[in-house]
Amino acid sequence: FAMRFSMKEEIIQTSLKQFLKHGIREMSIQKLIEPLGISTKTVYKYFKNKEELLEEALNLYHAQRYRNLDQLSAEGDVIPLFFDIWYTSVEVTYKINKAFFTDLYYYYPELGSKIEASSRIQYHKRFMRIIQRGIDQGVFEKDINVEVILESILVLFTSIIRDEKYKTFHLSPYNIFLNTIAVYIRGFCTARGIGELNDYIRTYKTLGKDVQAKKKMAATLPQQ
């Protein structure tokens, strides 16, 4: 049983990497499992079809991110935490083939909606805790509407990772982030929060690279 479970997990993880790199439509079962060197017959022992495999891969994708959020958000100052979470999310997902998102919602709209609805609940409760801690720490304004804040950041984030037009600016993911989500975060910070945010951004500029975020969230997504 342990060996069967291990093979199933290998198939899911390998398929996730393939989906993110190449999109969904172009990836047949055979292409998905080529790196594993197994037959399609082996895949069908565990999954009825490509859609079922895709659903498992999407569940893995989000489960990995939930774990990272939980590990990061347990304690510490909110400004560096909030900055790192959103920047690293932009950096990692910016590299995903845009066809992945297009294919998901065009060819598997019900699955896309199902996964999005369940993941929103999970992300929502985690970010609610972080933002509330920011209010308690005096770095976020007390009178903000948390629901609107989260929705607005999500809209920006979704636009960045799915819309090709951001690439026409020829900017790094870091600079895209600084000119979008980071600007919005600044908008609901207190004076103290703005000071901490400015200091943290200066630290990044001094280092010249996003060393701190990478150290903290290197495992946000599986390597491609």
C-alpha positions in Angstrom: 0.0 0.0 0.0 2.8 2.4 0.9 4.5 1.9 -2.5 1.2 2.5 -4.4 0.6 5.7 -2.4 4.2 6.8 -3.1 3.8 6.3 -6.9 0.5 8.1 -6.8 2.1 11.1 -5.1 4.9 11.1 -7.6 2.5 11.2 -10.5 0.6 14.1 -8.9 3.7 16.1 -8.2 5.2 15.5 -11.6 2.0 16.3 -13.4 1.7 19.6 -11.4 5.1 20.7 -12.6 4.2 19.7 -16.2 0.9 21.6 -16.1 2.4 24.7 -14.7 5.2 24.7 -17.2 3.3 23.8 -20.4 -0.3 24.5 -19.7 -3.1 22.0 -19.6 -4.5 21.5 -23.1 -1.2 20.5 -24.6 -0.4 17.9 -21.9 -1.7 14.4 -22.6 -1.4 11.8 -19.9 1.6 10.4 -21.8 3.4 13.8 -21.8 2.5 14.3 -18.2 4.3 11.2 -17.0 7.2 11.1 -19.4 9.7 12.3 -16.7 8.7 9.3 -14.6 9.2 6.7 -17.3 6.0 4.9 -16.5 3.2 3.8 -18.8 -0.3 5.4 -19.1 -1.7 2.1 -17.8 0.0 2.9 -14.4 -1.6 6.3 -14.3 -5.1 4.9 -14.8 -4.7 2.6 -11.8 -5.0 5.8 -9.7 -6.9 8.3 -11.8 -10.0 7.9 -14.0 -9.0 10.6 -16.4 -6.9 13.7 -17.0 -9.4 15.9 -15.2 -9.2 13.9 -12.0 -5.4 14.0 -12.1 -5.6 17.8 -12.7 -7.8 18.2 -9.7 -5.4 16.3 -7.5 -2.5 18.4 -8.8 -4.4 21.6 -8.1 -5.2 20.4 -4.6 -1.5 19.8 -4.0 -0.6 23.2 -5.4 -2.8 25.0 -2.9 -2.0 22.6 0.0 1.7 23.5 -0.3 0.9 27.1 -0.2 -1.4 26.7 2.9 1.5 25.0 4.7 3.9 27.8 3.9 1.5 30.4 5.0 0.9 28.6 8.3 4.6 28.3 8.9 5.4 31.9 8.2 2.4 33.6 9.8 2.8 31.9 13.3 4.6 34.9 14.7 6.8 38.0 14.0 6.3 41.4 12.6 3.5 41.7 10.0 5.0 44.2 7.5 8.0 42.0 6.5 5.7 38.9 6.6 3.0 40.5 4.4 5.5 41.9 2.0 7.4 38.6 1.6 4.2 36.5 1.2 2.8 38.6 -1.6 6.1 39.4 -3.4 7.2 35.7 -3.4 3.7 34.7 -4.7 4.1 37.1 -7.5 7.7 36.0 -8.3 6.8 32.3 -8.4 3.5 32.4 -10.2 4.8 35.0 -12.7 6.9 32.2 -14.1 3.9 29.9 -14.6 2.8 29.5 -18.3 -0.2 31.8 -18.8 -1.8 29.0 -20.8 -2.2 27.1 -17.5 -4.8 29.6 -16.2 -6.4 30.1 -19.6 -6.8 26.4 -20.2 -8.1 25.7 -16.7 -11.0 28.2 -16.9 -11.8 27.5 -20.6 -11.7 23.7 -20.7 -12.4 22.9 -17.1 -14.6 25.8 -15.8 -16.5 23.8 -13.2 -13.3 22.4 -11.8 -11.6 25.9 -11.8 -14.6 27.4 -10.0 -14.7 24.5 -7.5 -11.0 24.8 -6.6 -11.1 28.6 -6.5 -14.1 28.6 -4.1 -12.4 26.2 -1.7 -9.0 27.9 -1.8 -10.5 31.3 -1.2 -11.9 30.1 2.1 -8.6 28.7 3.2 -6.6 31.8 2.1 -9.2 34.2 3.5 -9.1 32.9 7.1 -5.2 32.9 7.0 -5.0 36.4 5.7 -7.7 37.6 8.1 -5.5 36.5 11.0 -2.4 38.2 9.5 -4.2 41.5 8.9 -5.8 41.5 12.3 -2.3 41.0 13.8 -1.1 44.0 11.8 -3.9 46.1 13.2 -3.0 44.9 16.7 0.6 45.8 16.1 -0.4 49.3 15.0 1.0 48.9 11.4 -2.4 48.7 9.6 -5.2 51.2 10.0 -8.0 50.1 12.4 -10.9 51.3 10.2 -10.0 49.3 7.1 -12.5 46.8 5.7 -10.6 43.6 5.7 -12.9 41.9 3.2 -12.4 44.7 0.6 -8.6 44.8 1.3 -8.2 41.1 0.6 -10.4 41.2 -2.5 -8.5 44.2 -4.0 -5.1 42.5 -3.5 -6.4 39.3 -5.0 -7.7 41.2 -8.1 -4.3 42.9 -8.5 -2.5 39.6 -8.0 -4.7 37.7 -10.5 -4.2 40.4 -13.1 -0.4 40.3 -12.7 -0.1 36.5 -13.1 -2.7 36.0 -15.8 -2.4 39.1 -18.0 0.5 39.1 -20.5 0.5 42.9 -20.8 2.6 43.3 -17.6 5.4 41.6 -19.5 5.4 44.4 -22.1 6.9 46.7 -19.4 10.0 44.5 -19.3 10.2 44.7 -15.6 11.3 42.1 -13.1 8.6 40.5 -10.9 10.0 42.5 -8.0 9.5 45.8 -9.8 6.0 44.8 -11.0 5.2 44.0 -7.4 6.6 47.3 -6.1 4.4 49.2 -8.5 1.2 47.3 -7.9 0.5 45.3 -4.7 3.2 47.1 -2.6 1.6 50.5 -3.5 -1.8 49.1 -2.3 -0.3 47.7 0.9 1.2 51.2 1.7 -2.3 52.6 1.3 -3.8 50.9 4.4 -0.6 51.2 6.6 -0.4 53.6 9.5 2.5 56.1 9.7 4.4 53.5 11.6 3.6 50.8 9.1 4.7 53.0 6.2 8.0 53.6 8.0 8.5 49.9 8.5 7.6 49.2 4.9 10.0 51.8 3.6 12.8 50.4 5.8 12.1 46.9 4.5 12.1 48.0 0.9 15.4 49.8 1.5 16.8 46.6 2.8 15.9 44.9 -0.4 17.6 47.6 -2.4 20.7 47.4 -0.3 20.9 43.7 -0.8 20.3 44.1 -4.5 18.3 40.8 -4.6 15.3 39.3 -2.9 17.4 37.2 -0.6 15.2 37.4 2.4 12.0 36.4 0.8 13.6 33.5 -1.0 15.1 32.2 2.2 11.7 32.4 3.9 9.5 31.0 1.1 11.8 28.9 -1.1 9.3 26.0 -1.0 6.2 28.0 -1.9 5.8 26.0 -5.1 7.4 22.8 -6.5 10.5 23.6 -8.6 9.9 23.6 -12.3 
